[in-house]
Amino acid sequence: MKREDVRNIAIIAHVDHGKTTLVDCLLKQSGVFRSNQVVEERVMDSNDLERERGITILSKNTAVNYNGVKINIIDTPGHADFGGEVERVLKMVNGVILVVDAFEGPMPQTKFVLKKALELSLPVIVCINKIDRPEADPERVIDQVLDLFIELDASEDQLDCPFVYASAKAGIAILELSDSRENMKPLFDTILEYIPAPEGDPDAGAQVLISTIDYNEYVGRIGCGKVDNGTIKVGQDAIIVNYHDPDKQRKVRISKLYEYDGLKKVEVESATVGSIVAISGIDDIHIGDTICSVDAPNAIPFQKISEPTLSMNFMVNDSPLAGQEGKWVTSRHLRERLFRELNTDVSLRVEETDTTEAFKVSGRGELHLSILIETMRREGYEFAVSKAQVIFKQGEHGEKLEPMERAIIDVPDEFSGSVIEKLSQRKGELQGMSNAAGGYTRLDFLIPSRGLIGYRGEFLTDTKGNGIINTIFEGYAPYKGDIASRKQGSLIAFEDGISVTYGLYNAQERGVLFIGAGEKVYSGMVVGLSGKGEDIELNVCKRKQMSNTRSSSADEALRLTPPRILSLEQALDFIDNDELLEVTPTSLRIRKRILDSTLRKRANR
């Protein structure tokens, strides 16, 4: 049976090509909001971090009604670090809208998400967005998109996909560039015409594959998925099975069932083939589980999620200032929080280490792990993290393999030389170089993931903030040899106390300071970047000695250079192997692993 009154689509694209804005527009034009309702921009980015950074981190479900058909829409992330989210949700839909910027054209993540969609044989509608940009060139972008389809071995049917031109910001879509521009109706019509209706057997046993997990403190875990066969009802007994874990069989009862309507979840009594539902009240439900009728426990296959490539240690904070700023500080709190994150994040791995004070956390990239750190500090956690390390593998013949990334870099022409030189030192191989519009050069590099750790800050400095770097995991390759780490040493405080202007004034001649006057410091804390290649210990708490001929007011003449305040990402990039980042709800402090100066020198020897 086909359910002609439902369509299920995912919106996929490279980061910043306008997916979330497009969903906003579809919601507004389908009448989800009242005419006088105040609606925020990017209404789907509901998480604080998503709003601040302008990126989507978690996939979101919504639904609109158009001409009597319910269109379930899933907004997906564009960053490679959250690729695990994209891989999962594609199992819930019958087609995708690929959004491509009318100026930038296909980017690394466009290739990644399109490849995933084509592998699942999903029909694709290509939406060329931002056609009202001054430098937009839709015809060139269409050629690039078709080249990408051919490169990814798309079938004849997939190549014959419809193209829609749009400006999500202006709320218009057209099928030909010469058409009059009124509203999003052409895109809605294309969805109904080209995306197939969901199919299934309504009389078979119920089958729902759980593709995403939501978590709510009041109701616990909420599993979201599509009803593939049969009908699921509130109050019915069901059984949980898993394709990759044949031993898993657990009886449960469906206590609450929801469908999506606009931005709300609406309680329903039953749902049948093709509906996207949320099920609450089952505590031990995981992504990849299938909820089935008791009499027909057949698991639905679910692809394995890509493995993590980077890891760092999360540990209990043991600095002299430990426990003063955080609400949750013990190893029990830390362990519980990290394992809770596994409920909703499939791409994350958390492992116990040989000490109860530290946990090894592995993720898809620096952004993936830094979002977790930022979320935890906002919740009141206090802990320390080590420098990110790549996860090596062993090849068939015992050789050492390491993760490689493809980096697509757009830089103003005058900076391309220094970027090529820096990436070559980091074992990057230039694969291609072409002219981009507006006096920019596009560089295509293949580089070990290790080579990119700590590079982004340097890249922004080298390109005066005008460069754009996009990376995507390419696979594992033989080890490329050692990469020189940070060339400059650290400025280290050698006594506990409060930093003062006089001590900082003398210290700033030795390098760049990270702290200002009046801040708590302790012995072994990193207070700046040394101008030399070695660590320098200094006293930033040193006061000027008073005498009869010198008054304390003479200090007022001392001028301090404003300190360089590092963001979380910059601090994670900066720390070296013998350093840790102390993370609290109010502060980020870089410190040496071994705080005692004598023990540190002995260890270095």
Summary of the structure (lengths in Angstrom):
residues: 605
radius of gyration: 27.1
end to end distance: 73.4
largest distance: 98.1
contacts: 2010
relative contact order: 0.09
helix: 25%
strand: 34%
